[in-house]
Amino acid sequence: MIKYEDRKDYRMETINGLEKREAIIKAFKIAYEGEANRMSCAQESFHAISSVLGIKNYQIFKSLSALEAGGAITTAGSCGAFVGGLVAISYFFGRTYEQWQECKTYIKSSILGQKLYKKFIKEYNTIICKEIHKNKFGRTFKLMDEENLGINKDELKVFENMGAHKNMCTTVSGLSAMWVIDILWDELPKDIDISKIPAPEQAKKNFKPKI
């Protein structure tokens, strides 16, 4: 017997009402706009992906805060947009708490994450924040105030004047978000086709009680 969910007419080719190309472009634009106006690359890439796929999670979003700019604004670690993308992938395919308790290994999120890694390497030859800066700007930036902690305002000014949040970090965040949508697309269930379901008024007219 064919299960209802296996029927070819049961699923559409959309997720959250969007076709693949629409979803990819929308993810790019949401991340780009967010990074341009609100910053925090890790949050922006996750926000864009989760918005497009309809899985907003406020606790995860908040938890991404200190992962911006290579981790705690040090630029020394992985690009925040890359990390935000990995978190979105893990939201769907990460190892569960139950699997962890039972000492089970489950690496599907890492396998999919490696696809994102390869896209970063192809585009920037690195996933490290400061190395991406060097790739695009020809130099690195000491955004962390080493002495007093916080942000090095003088270096930040140079960073911004060179277009960091006009077209560089914005594009990195956007690309990461759209790449994740592309990676996840064939892994996720598509929308249920409700096009043949009647409107409420018609459904009431169609109802004929058995006597």
N, C-alpha and C positions, 0 to 999 in steps of 0.2 A: 504493500500500500504506500502511495506517495504521501509524505507528510505535507501538511498545508504550507509550512514554511519553505519547503523545497520546490513548490510550484513555481514555474518560470514567470507566471503572471502575478506573483505575490509581492515581489520586490521591484522597485524602480532603479534607475541608475543615478539617483540623487542621495545626498546626505544632508539632513537639515534643510531640505528644499532646494539645494544647490547642485548643479551638475559639476563635474570635476574641474573644468576650466574656470567656471565661476568661483568655485571654492578656493582655488589656488590664487586667483587674482585678488579676491576679497581678503584672504589671509595676508597677502603682501601689503595691501593698502592699509589694513587695520594696524599692523605692526609698524609700518612706516609712519603713519600719522601719530601713533602713540609715542614712538621713540622721539619724534620731532617735537612734540608738545609736552610730554610727561616724563620722558626718559626712563631709564632702568630696563636695559635690553633683555634681561632674563624674564622680567614680568611682561614686557611687551610681546615677545615671541609667544609665550604661553597664552597670554590673553587673546592674541589673534587666532591661534589654533583652536583654543577652547570656545571662542565666540563662533567661529565658523562651524565647528562640529557640535555645538550646542551642549557643552559639558562644563560650563563655568564652575569653578571651585574657588571660593574666596580664601579658604585656609591655605591651599597650595599656592595661590597667587601671592598671599602675604609672605609665605615661607621663602619665596624666591627673592625677596628684597635685597638681602646682602650678597647675592650672587652676581650683582651687576658689575660691569667693568672689570672682568677678570677675577672677581671675588673680592668683596669689600673695597672696591674702587682701587685695588692695587695694580691692576692690569697684568698681574703676574700669572694668573691662572687661565682656565678656559674661558672663551668668549661667552658672555651671559646669554646671548641669543642662541648659541649652541646648547648651553645647559638647559634653558627654558624649553627648547625643542625636545631634548632627552626626557625631561620631566613629563611633557605631554605624551610622548610615546609610552613611558612607563605607566602613565595613568591607565592606559588601555591594556598593556601587556606586561606590566611589572610583576615581580614575584609577590604573592600575597603573604599576609602575616601568618596565615595557616601553613603555607608552604615553608615559610621560614622556621616556624615552630617544629615542623616535622623534618627539618634539615634537608628539604628537597631543593635541588638545583633547577632553576628555570631561567633561561637566558634569552628568551625571545625578544625582550625589550632591548637587550644589548646588541643582538643581531640586527634589529631594525635601526638601532642607534648607530651602528657601524655604517649603514647606508648614508645617514646624515653626515657622519664623519668624512666619508669619501667625497661628498658634495662640497664640504668646506675645504678639503685638501685640494680638490680640483679648482675651486674658485680662488682660494687665498693661500694655498700651500701650507696651512696651519690652522689650528683651532685656538691658539693662544692669543689672548686679547692684544697684548702689546705688539706681537708679531703681525697681527692683522693691521694694526696702526702703521707699523713700519712699511708693510706692503702697500698700503694706500697713500700714506702721507710722506713716506721716505724718512720717518723718524718715529721714536717712541715718546711717550709723555709720562711724567711722574705726577700722576693725578692725586696720589695720596700725600698728605702732609705728614712726612716722616717724623717730624719733631713733636708736633702738637696733636697729631691724628686728625682725621677729617679730610677735607679737600684742599689741595694746593690751588688756591684761587688764581694765582698768576699763571700757572701751567694750564689750568682749566680755560682761562681766557684765550690763550693761544690756541688751544684745542678747538674751542668753539669758533674762533675767527678763521680757522682753517676749514670750517664747514662740517665739523663732526656731526652735528644734529640737524644739518641742512640736507646732506645727501650721502654721508658715509655710514655712520652707525644706524641711521634710518634704513639704508639699503641692506645692511647686514642683517638687521632684525627682520626685515621684510622677506629676504631670501630664505632665512632659516625657517620662518613660519610657512612659507609656500612649499619648501622642500619637504617639511614634515607632512603637510597635507598630501602631497604626492606619494610619499612613502606609505602613509597609512591607508590611502584610498582603497586599495584592493584587499586590505585586511579587515575592514570594518563592514558591518551589515548596512545595507542601503535602506532607504525609506520604504515603508509599506505603501503599496499602491492603493489609494482610496478613491481613485478617480471614478470608479463605478458605483461608489456608495451614494445612494440618493440623498437629497437635501431633506431636512426634517419634515417639511410640509409634504413632500412626495412620499416619504417613508410612512407617514400617517395614512395617506390615501391608499398606499399599497397594502396596508394591513387588513387582512380579511380573517376574522376569527373563525376557527372551526367550530361548527355546531354539531 
